[in-house]
Every structure is written in structure tokens, then in C-alpha cells.
């Protein structure tokens, strides 16, 4: 059985490839290793509906709902420090800062 790592305990500076949504399931794979957002996740509140549609094409929700980093459509780059309070997501040369939240808060 593969080891599933807590995403919060690892540092990332990597690009993802492909098309469509990165992942909305319980576990996800980055660089051929499996991770989970056990106690924490990262969210971003878009400035407007157009920005939200840039990150999640076809989205019809308004900008008052948070975007979880794993909802963003590929490709993009993520940069995160171990136990960091933010995750930087870069998509088409645009930078978005996702803030850390406790899963029990949502």
C-alpha cells in the first residue's frame, strides 16, 4: 500500500500539467507521491466572477464562495513552504495567494 503524506508537512515548488480540474477527491498525487489535506487546506476568494472563471472555467458561482486550490484547472505551478500559511498558485503568469484554513472551519 502506498504511503499517503500530509500535504502540510511538505514543501513544493512544482508545476502540474494536464487539463481540467486538478483534484477534488480525498487524496491527490504530485510528482508521483500521494498526499492529503488532513487538517488544513488552502482557499482563495476571487475578486470577481471573471477571475473565478479564469481559475475554474465554466463556474457559475459568485465570487463570495472560496476556491480551494485543488479546484483550479490545470496547468499551474504551486509554491508552498512546510507548515506554511499560504500557497502561491501561478496560472498563465498570474499569481494567486491561497490562505491556509483549518478543515473544521469549513
TIMI-2910 file (N, C-alpha, C, CB; in pm, 1 decimal, decimal comma, always signed):
<rs>
+----------+----------+----------+----------+----------+----------+----------+----------+----------+----------+----------+----------+------+
!      n_x !      n_y !      n_z !     ca_x !     ca_y !     ca_z !      c_x !      c_y !      c_z !     cb_x !     cb_y !     cb_z ! resn !
+----------+----------+----------+----------+----------+----------+----------+----------+----------+----------+----------+----------+------+
!    +84,8 !   -119,8 !     +0,0 !     +0,0 !     +0,0 !     +0,0 !    +88,3 !   +124,7 !     +0,0 !    -95,9 !     +0,6 !   +123,3 !  Unk !
!    +53,5 !   +221,7 !    -81,3 !   +131,1 !   +345,1 !    -93,5 !   +114,5 !   +432,3 !    +30,1 !    +89,3 !   +422,9 !   -218,5 !  Unk !
!   +220,2 !   +501,7 !    +65,1 !   +216,9 !   +595,1 !   +176,3 !   +146,9 !   +723,2 !   +133,0 !   +359,5 !   +625,2 !   +227,3 !  Unk !
!    +52,5 !   +768,8 !   +213,9 !    -14,6 !   +895,0 !   +187,1 !    +39,4 !   +997,2 !   +286,6 !   -171,2 !   +880,9 !   +197,8 !  Unk !
!    +92,8 !  +1105,7 !   +235,2 !   +159,1 !  +1208,2 !   +316,6 !    +62,8 !  +1323,6 !   +344,8 !   +286,7 !  +1260,7 !   +245,5 !  Unk !
!    +84,0 !  +1388,6 !   +459,3 !     +7,1 !  +1508,5 !   +492,2 !    +68,8 !  +1625,8 !   +415,1 !     +6,5 !  +1535,9 !   +648,1 !  Unk !
!     -8,3 !  +1685,7 !   +327,5 !    +36,5 !  +1794,7 !   +241,3 !   +102,0 !  +1908,2 !   +319,7 !    -80,3 !  +1848,6 !   +162,0 !  Unk !
!    +54,3 !  +1934,3 !   +440,7 !   +105,4 !  +2043,6 !   +523,4 !   +251,6 !  +2022,8 !   +563,4 !    +19,9 !  +2058,4 !   +648,1 !  Unk !
!   +296,6 !  +1898,6 !   +566,0 !   +430,8 !  +1865,0 !   +613,2 !   +537,4 !  +1869,2 !   +503,9 !   +429,0 !  +1728,6 !   +675,0 !  Unk !
!   +501,6 !  +1915,1 !   +384,9 !   +595,8 !  +1911,6 !   +273,1 !   +604,2 !  +2046,0 !   +202,1 !   +555,9 !  +1803,4 !   +174,1 !  Unk !
!   +719,6 !  +2070,7 !   +142,7 !   +743,1 !  +2192,0 !    +65,3 !   +727,5 !  +2158,8 !    -82,9 !   +884,6 !  +2251,5 !    +95,0 !  Unk !
!   +672,1 !  +2254,3 !   -157,9 !   +650,8 !  +2233,6 !   -301,0 !   +694,7 !  +2355,9 !   -379,8 !   +503,6 !  +2202,0 !   -329,7 !  Unk !
!   +753,9 !  +2331,4 !   -492,7 !   +782,2 !  +2431,9 !   -593,6 !   +780,5 !  +2353,8 !   -724,8 !   +922,0 !  +2508,6 !   -568,1 !  Unk !
!   +660,8 !  +2325,6 !   -772,8 !   +645,8 !  +2234,7 !   -885,1 !   +531,7 !  +2275,8 !   -976,9 !   +623,3 !  +2094,3 !   -835,2 !  Unk !
!   +543,0 !  +2235,3 !  -1099,5 !   +438,3 !  +2260,9 !  -1198,2 !   +355,3 !  +2135,1 !  -1217,8 !   +498,8 !  +2307,6 !  -1332,9 !  Unk !
!   +227,8 !  +2154,8 !  -1246,8 !   +137,5 !  +2044,7 !  -1277,3 !    +99,0 !  +2058,0 !  -1424,2 !    +10,5 !  +2045,5 !  -1183,6 !  Unk !
!    +70,6 !  +1946,9 !  -1486,6 !    +32,2 !  +1951,0 !  -1627,4 !   -103,9 !  +1886,9 !  -1643,8 !   +137,0 !  +1880,0 !  -1716,2 !  Unk !
!   -154,7 !  +1892,7 !  -1763,9 !   -282,4 !  +1829,7 !  -1792,9 !   -391,4 !  +1930,4 !  -1821,4 !   -323,4 !  +1742,3 !  -1679,0 !  Unk !
!   -515,4 !  +1879,6 !  -1817,3 !   -632,7 !  +1962,6 !  -1842,7 !   -738,4 !  +1931,8 !  -1738,6 !   -688,0 !  +1939,6 !  -1985,6 !  Unk !
!   -833,2 !  +2021,6 !  -1724,0 !   -942,4 !  +2000,8 !  -1630,3 !   -902,2 !  +2030,4 !  -1487,2 !   -992,6 !  +1860,0 !  -1640,6 !  Unk !
!   -991,9 !  +1999,8 !  -1394,5 !   -971,7 !  +2026,6 !  -1252,8 !   -858,1 !  +1940,1 !  -1199,2 !  -1101,4 !  +2001,1 !  -1173,3 !  Unk !
!   -773,1 !  +1996,7 !  -1113,4 !   -661,6 !  +1920,8 !  -1057,7 !   -711,4 !  +1800,9 !   -979,1 !   -575,5 !  +2009,6 !   -968,7 !  Unk !
!   -792,3 !  +1823,7 !   -873,9 !   -841,6 !  +1711,6 !   -794,2 !   -939,3 !  +1761,7 !   -689,6 !   -725,3 !  +1636,2 !   -727,4 !  Unk !
!  -1049,6 !  +1689,1 !   -670,7 !  -1141,8 !  +1723,7 !   -562,5 !  -1163,4 !  +1606,3 !   -468,0 !  -1275,5 !  +1769,7 !   -619,5 !  Unk !
!  -1094,5 !  +1494,1 !   -491,8 !  -1108,4 !  +1377,7 !   -404,8 !  -1031,3 !  +1393,7 !   -274,2 !  -1061,2 !  +1253,2 !   -477,0 !  Unk !
!  -1031,3 !  +1288,9 !   -195,0 !   -965,3 !  +1292,0 !    -64,3 !   -812,9 !  +1299,1 !    -78,5 !  -1004,5 !  +1168,5 !    +17,7 !  Unk !
!   -756,0 !  +1217,0 !   -164,0 !   -610,8 !  +1219,1 !   -183,0 !   -578,8 !  +1267,7 !   -323,6 !   -549,3 !  +1078,5 !   -158,4 !  Unk !
!   -455,9 !  +1311,0 !   -343,0 !   -412,2 !  +1362,3 !   -472,3 !   -264,4 !  +1330,9 !   -490,3 !   -438,2 !  +1515,2 !   -484,0 !  Unk !
!   -218,9 !  +1334,1 !   -614,3 !    -81,5 !  +1296,8 !   -646,6 !     -6,1 !  +1415,9 !   -703,6 !    -79,0 !  +1179,8 !   -745,8 !  Unk !
!   +113,1 !  +1439,0 !   -650,0 !   +204,7 !  +1540,4 !   -701,3 !   +340,3 !  +1473,2 !   -714,2 !   +211,0 !  +1668,0 !   -607,5 !  Unk !
!   +400,8 !  +1484,0 !   -830,8 !   +531,7 !  +1423,8 !   -856,5 !   +536,2 !  +1277,0 !   -815,2 !   +640,1 !  +1501,1 !   -783,1 !  Unk !
!   +433,0 !  +1202,9 !   -848,8 !   +421,7 !  +1058,8 !   -827,9 !   +419,8 !  +1017,7 !   -680,6 !   +535,0 !   +989,6 !   -896,7 !  Unk !
!   +380,9 !  +1111,4 !   -591,4 !   +363,0 !  +1080,9 !   -449,5 !   +223,0 !  +1124,8 !   -407,8 !   +472,3 !  +1151,3 !   -362,0 !  Unk !
!   +161,6 !  +1047,9 !   -318,5 !    +24,6 !  +1074,3 !   -275,6 !    +21,0 !  +1159,8 !   -149,7 !    -49,3 !   +943,5 !   -251,7 !  Unk !
!    -73,7 !  +1256,5 !   -147,7 !    -90,2 !  +1349,8 !    -36,3 !   -237,6 !  +1363,0 !     -0,7 !    -30,8 !  +1487,9 !    -71,1 !  Unk !
!   -262,4 !  +1413,0 !   +120,4 !   -396,3 !  +1453,0 !   +163,2 !   -385,5 !  +1586,3 !   +234,5 !   -461,6 !  +1345,3 !   +255,5 !  Unk !
!   -494,6 !  +1662,9 !   +232,8 !   -506,2 !  +1783,0 !   +316,0 !   -575,8 !  +1736,2 !   +443,1 !   -586,8 !  +1901,6 !   +242,6 !  Unk !
!   -498,3 !  +1688,1 !   +537,6 !   -555,1 !  +1624,5 !   +656,5 !   -627,8 !  +1724,3 !   +746,9 !   -445,4 !  +1554,8 !   +735,1 !  Unk !
!   -554,9 !  +1817,7 !   +805,5 !   -616,5 !  +1913,6 !   +897,7 !   -636,0 !  +2051,1 !   +836,4 !   -532,8 !  +1926,2 !  +1021,7 !  Unk !
!   -561,2 !  +2081,3 !   +730,0 !   -563,4 !  +2215,4 !   +672,1 !   -583,7 !  +2208,6 !   +521,9 !   -434,2 !  +2290,3 !   +704,5 !  Unk !
!   -635,0 !  +2320,0 !   +466,6 !   -649,9 !  +2335,1 !   +324,3 !   -612,9 !  +2478,7 !   +289,2 !   -794,4 !  +2299,9 !   +278,0 !  Unk !
!   -616,9 !  +2513,3 !   +162,5 !   -582,9 !  +2648,1 !   +117,5 !   -693,9 !  +2700,1 !    +27,9 !   -446,8 !  +2649,6 !    +42,9 !  Unk !
!   -741,5 !  +2821,3 !    +58,9 !   -852,2 !  +2880,5 !    -16,5 !   -817,0 !  +3020,8 !    -65,0 !   -979,1 !  +2885,1 !    +69,5 !  Unk !
!   -889,3 !  +3061,5 !   -168,9 !   -873,1 !  +3193,7 !   -227,6 !  -1011,9 !  +3249,1 !   -256,3 !   -785,6 !  +3188,7 !   -357,6 !  Unk !
!  -1031,7 !  +3376,4 !   -227,7 !  -1156,9 !  +3444,2 !   -261,6 !  -1130,2 !  +3530,9 !   -383,8 !  -1211,3 !  +3530,4 !   -141,0 !  Unk !
!  -1192,5 !  +3496,7 !   -494,0 !  -1169,7 !  +3569,8 !   -618,7 !  -1223,4 !  +3712,3 !   -608,2 !  -1235,9 !  +3496,7 !   -736,9 !  Unk !
!  -1163,2 !  +3800,4 !   -687,9 !  -1203,5 !  +3941,7 !   -688,1 !  -1337,8 !  +3962,5 !   -756,1 !  -1097,7 !  +4026,5 !   -757,1 !  Unk !
!  -1367,3 !  +3877,6 !   -855,6 !  -1492,9 !  +3888,4 !   -929,5 !  -1518,6 !  +3757,4 !  -1003,4 !  -1489,3 !  +4008,3 !  -1029,0 !  Unk !
!  -1631,4 !  +3750,6 !  -1069,3 !  -1670,0 !  +3628,1 !  -1138,5 !  -1573,9 !  +3594,8 !  -1253,6 !  -1812,6 !  +3641,2 !  -1191,7 !  Unk !
!  -1522,0 !  +3696,4 !  -1320,5 !  -1428,2 !  +3671,5 !  -1431,3 !  -1300,2 !  +3604,6 !  -1380,7 !  -1393,7 !  +3803,8 !  -1503,8 !  Unk !
!  -1249,4 !  +3650,1 !  -1266,8 !  -1129,9 !  +3588,6 !  -1209,4 !  -1159,1 !  +3444,4 !  -1167,4 !  -1079,5 !  +3670,6 !  -1088,5 !  Unk !
!  -1276,8 !  +3423,9 !  -1110,1 !  -1318,2 !  +3288,4 !  -1070,6 !  -1324,4 !  +3196,4 !  -1192,8 !  -1456,0 !  +3292,1 !   -999,4 !  Unk !
!  -1380,7 !  +3247,1 !  -1303,4 !  -1390,1 !  +3167,5 !  -1425,9 !  -1252,6 !  +3140,7 !  -1486,5 !  -1478,7 !  +3238,3 !  -1528,0 !  Unk !
!  -1157,7 !  +3229,1 !  -1463,7 !  -1020,3 !  +3206,7 !  -1509,7 !   -960,1 !  +3085,8 !  -1437,5 !   -932,9 !  +3333,4 !  -1485,7 !  Unk !
!   -987,1 !  +3076,4 !  -1307,6 !   -933,3 !  +2965,9 !  -1228,2 !  -1014,7 !  +2837,9 !  -1244,2 !   -928,3 !  +3005,0 !  -1082,0 !  Unk !
!  -1146,9 !  +2853,0 !  -1253,6 !  -1237,3 !  +2738,2 !  -1269,0 !  -1330,1 !  +2768,5 !  -1386,7 !  -1320,0 !  +2710,3 !  -1136,1 !  Unk !
!  -1287,3 !  +2738,1 !  -1508,9 !  -1370,4 !  +2766,7 !  -1626,3 !  -1509,4 !  +2704,7 !  -1613,6 !  -1302,2 !  +2715,5 !  -1753,1 !  Unk !
!  -1609,2 !  +2781,4 !  -1655,6 !  -1746,6 !  +2733,0 !  -1650,6 !  -1814,3 !  +2752,6 !  -1516,6 !  -1749,7 !  +2589,6 !  -1685,4 !  Unk !
!  -1743,2 !  +2808,3 !  -1419,7 !  -1801,8 !  +2829,5 !  -1287,6 !  -1916,3 !  +2929,1 !  -1295,9 !  -1695,5 !  +2878,7 !  -1188,2 !  Unk !
!  -2025,3 !  +2898,8 !  -1227,4 !  -2140,0 !  +2988,7 !  -1224,4 !  -2161,7 !  +3048,6 !  -1086,1 !  -2264,8 !  +2915,4 !  -1268,7 !  Unk !
!  -2080,8 !  +3004,5 !   -988,6 !  -2093,3 !  +3058,9 !   -853,2 !  -2038,1 !  +3199,8 !   -850,0 !  -2020,1 !  +2969,9 !   -750,2 !  Unk !
!  -2088,3 !  +3278,2 !   -755,1 !  -2035,5 !  +3413,1 !   -746,1 !  -1904,2 !  +3413,6 !   -668,7 !  -2137,3 !  +3506,5 !   -679,8 !  Unk !
!  -1841,5 !  +3529,4 !   -662,3 !  -1708,9 !  +3540,2 !   -603,8 !  -1708,5 !  +3540,5 !   -451,0 !  -1643,3 !  +3664,0 !   -653,4 !  Unk !
!  -1821,9 !  +3522,5 !   -385,3 !  -1823,4 !  +3519,5 !   -238,1 !  -1791,9 !  +3379,9 !   -183,5 !  -1960,0 !  +3565,9 !   -185,8 !  Unk !
!  -1787,6 !  +3278,3 !   -269,8 !  -1753,6 !  +3143,4 !   -227,3 !  -1603,8 !  +3120,2 !   -245,6 !  -1835,4 !  +3038,5 !   -306,5 !  Unk !
!  -1539,8 !  +3053,2 !   -149,4 !  -1395,3 !  +3029,8 !   -162,2 !  -1364,7 !  +2929,3 !   -272,4 !  -1337,3 !  +2980,3 !    -29,5 !  Unk !
!  -1246,3 !  +2944,2 !   -328,4 !  -1193,0 !  +2848,6 !   -425,1 !  -1085,2 !  +2768,7 !   -352,7 !  -1135,7 !  +2920,7 !   -554,4 !  Unk !
!  -1099,7 !  +2638,6 !   -350,4 !   -995,5 !  +2553,0 !   -293,9 !   -889,6 !  +2532,4 !   -401,7 !  -1054,1 !  +2415,2 !   -243,9 !  Unk !
!   -762,7 !  +2530,8 !   -362,2 !   -654,8 !  +2525,9 !   -460,6 !   -666,5 !  +2404,8 !   -552,4 !   -520,5 !  +2524,2 !   -390,3 !  Unk !
!   -720,7 !  +2294,4 !   -504,0 !   -729,8 !  +2174,0 !   -587,2 !   -846,3 !  +2179,5 !   -686,2 !   -744,1 !  +2051,4 !   -498,9 !  Unk !
!   -930,7 !  +2282,7 !   -679,1 !  -1038,7 !  +2301,4 !   -776,5 !   -990,0 !  +2370,0 !   -903,4 !  -1151,6 !  +2382,4 !   -714,7 !  Unk !
!   -875,1 !  +2436,9 !   -894,8 !   -824,1 !  +2514,6 !  -1007,4 !   -788,8 !  +2420,0 !  -1122,2 !   -700,1 !  +2598,9 !   -965,3 !  Unk !
!   -823,6 !  +2462,2 !  -1242,2 !   -797,3 !  +2380,4 !  -1360,8 !   -650,3 !  +2387,0 !  -1399,5 !   -884,9 !  +2426,2 !  -1478,4 !  Unk !
!   -600,5 !  +2276,3 !  -1446,3 !   -460,9 !  +2261,6 !  -1488,9 !   -437,5 !  +2336,9 !  -1618,8 !   -424,1 !  +2112,6 !  -1506,1 !  Unk !
!   -315,6 !  +2370,3 !  -1650,9 !   -193,5 !  +2355,4 !  -1572,2 !   -170,7 !  +2476,0 !  -1481,3 !    -73,4 !  +2336,0 !  -1664,4 !  Unk !
!    -88,6 !  +2455,7 !  -1379,3 !    -46,6 !  +2564,6 !  -1290,6 !    +77,0 !  +2521,3 !  -1212,7 !   -161,4 !  +2605,0 !  -1193,4 !  Unk !
!   +135,7 !  +2615,5 !  -1143,8 !   +251,9 !  +2589,7 !  -1058,7 !   +212,4 !  +2620,6 !   -915,2 !   +376,2 !  +2675,2 !  -1102,9 !  Unk !
!   +258,7 !  +2537,7 !   -820,6 !   +234,4 !  +2566,4 !   -679,3 !   +367,9 !  +2583,5 !   -607,5 !   +150,4 !  +2453,5 !   -613,1 !  Unk !
!   +367,7 !  +2678,3 !   -514,7 !   +483,9 !  +2702,0 !   -429,0 !   +430,8 !  +2709,6 !   -286,3 !   +562,8 !  +2834,5 !   -470,1 !  Unk !
!   +485,5 !  +2623,7 !   -199,7 !   +439,9 !  +2617,6 !    -60,8 !   +555,0 !  +2575,0 !    +28,7 !   +320,5 !  +2520,4 !    -45,7 !  Unk !
!   +565,8 !  +2637,4 !   +144,5 !   +664,9 !  +2601,1 !   +245,2 !   +604,9 !  +2497,2 !   +340,2 !   +712,9 !  +2726,7 !   +323,7 !  Unk !
!   +690,9 !  +2422,2 !   +407,9 !   +644,9 !  +2327,2 !   +510,2 !   +570,2 !  +2404,6 !   +617,6 !   +764,8 !  +2247,1 !   +572,3 !  Unk !
!   +450,1 !  +2360,1 !   +650,9 !   +364,2 !  +2422,7 !   +752,4 !   +337,1 !  +2569,8 !   +721,1 !   +428,6 !  +2410,5 !   +890,7 !  Unk !
!   +348,8 !  +2610,0 !   +594,9 !   +328,9 !  +2749,5 !   +555,2 !   +184,3 !  +2793,5 !   +567,3 !   +375,7 !  +2770,1 !   +413,8 !  Unk !
!   +164,3 !  +2923,6 !   +585,4 !    +30,5 !  +2981,0 !   +598,5 !    -31,7 !  +3016,1 !   +464,4 !    +35,7 !  +3104,0 !   +685,0 !  Unk !
!    +48,4 !  +3011,8 !   +356,9 !     -2,8 !  +3043,6 !   +224,4 !    +50,3 !  +2943,7 !   +122,1 !    +35,6 !  +3187,1 !   +184,4 !  Unk !
!    -19,1 !  +2937,7 !    +12,5 !    +21,9 !  +2859,8 !   -103,9 !    +12,6 !  +2954,3 !   -222,1 !    -67,5 !  +2729,9 !   -124,5 !  Unk !
!   +120,5 !  +2968,7 !   -295,2 !   +120,5 !  +3052,9 !   -414,0 !    +89,9 !  +2965,0 !   -533,7 !   +256,7 !  +3127,0 !   -431,8 !  Unk !
!    -12,1 !  +3002,4 !   -608,8 !    -50,2 !  +2930,5 !   -729,7 !    -30,0 !  +3025,5 !   -847,3 !   -199,0 !  +2878,6 !   -722,0 !  Unk !
!    +44,4 !  +2979,9 !   -946,9 !    +71,9 !  +3061,5 !  -1064,4 !     +8,3 !  +2992,9 !  -1185,4 !   +226,4 !  +3082,0 !  -1085,1 !  Unk !
!    -79,9 !  +3066,7 !  -1251,5 !   -150,3 !  +3014,4 !  -1369,2 !   -141,7 !  +3119,5 !  -1478,9 !   -300,4 !  +2978,8 !  -1336,3 !  Unk !
!    -86,0 !  +3081,6 !  -1592,8 !    -69,0 !  +3174,5 !  -1705,9 !     -1,5 !  +3304,3 !  -1662,3 !   -205,1 !  +3205,9 !  -1770,0 !  Unk !
!   +101,8 !  +3292,2 !  -1582,3 !   +184,3 !  +3403,2 !  -1532,6 !   +111,6 !  +3493,9 !  -1433,5 !   +232,7 !  +3485,9 !  -1648,7 !  Unk !
!     -9,0 !  +3456,5 !  -1391,4 !    -82,9 !  +3532,1 !  -1290,1 !    -68,0 !  +3461,3 !  -1155,7 !   -234,0 !  +3546,5 !  -1329,1 !  Unk !
!    -41,5 !  +3538,4 !  -1051,3 !    -17,5 !  +3482,0 !   -917,9 !   -139,7 !  +3498,7 !   -829,0 !   +104,4 !  +3548,2 !   -852,4 !  Unk !
!   -170,2 !  +3392,7 !   -754,4 !   -282,3 !  +3392,2 !   -660,8 !   -233,5 !  +3335,5 !   -528,0 !   -402,9 !  +3309,1 !   -716,6 !  Unk !
!   -261,4 !  +3406,7 !   -420,1 !   -220,4 !  +3361,9 !   -287,2 !   -339,6 !  +3297,0 !   -218,1 !   -164,8 !  +3480,2 !   -202,4 !  Unk !
!   -326,9 !  +3168,1 !   -191,5 !   -428,7 !  +3090,8 !   -121,9 !   -391,2 !  +3085,1 !    +25,5 !   -442,7 !  +2947,6 !   -182,3 !  Unk !
!   -485,6 !  +3116,5 !   +112,9 !   -459,7 !  +3120,0 !   +256,7 !   -498,3 !  +2989,3 !   +323,9 !   -535,2 !  +3235,2 !   +320,9 !  Unk !
!   -420,4 !  +2953,4 !   +422,1 !   -440,8 !  +2828,8 !   +496,1 !   -560,9 !  +2840,8 !   +589,9 !   -314,3 !  +2792,3 !   +576,0 !  Unk !
!   -644,9 !  +2738,8 !   +588,9 !   -759,3 !  +2732,6 !   +679,3 !   -762,8 !  +2594,2 !   +743,3 !   -892,9 !  +2763,0 !   +603,9 !  Unk !
!   -821,4 !  +2587,6 !   +859,3 !   -840,4 !  +2459,7 !   +924,6 !   -963,5 !  +2394,2 !   +862,6 !   -855,8 !  +2476,3 !  +1079,7 !  Unk !
!   -953,5 !  +2267,0 !   +826,8 !  -1066,3 !  +2198,6 !   +761,7 !  -1193,3 !  +2203,3 !   +843,9 !  -1030,7 !  +2055,1 !   +734,0 !  Unk !
!  -1181,7 !  +2201,9 !   +974,5 !  -1301,2 !  +2203,7 !  +1059,9 !  -1373,4 !  +2339,1 !  +1056,0 !  -1262,6 !  +2170,0 !  +1204,0 !  Unk !
!  -1307,7 !  +2443,6 !  +1001,9 !  -1369,6 !  +2575,5 !   +991,8 !  -1467,6 !  +2584,7 !   +874,0 !  -1261,8 !  +2682,2 !   +977,8 !  Unk !
!  -1462,2 !  +2488,5 !   +782,5 !  -1549,2 !  +2491,6 !   +664,4 !  -1634,6 !  +2370,0 !   +658,4 !  -1468,7 !  +2503,4 !   +537,2 !  Unk !
+----------+----------+----------+----------+----------+----------+----------+----------+----------+----------+----------+----------+------+
</rs>
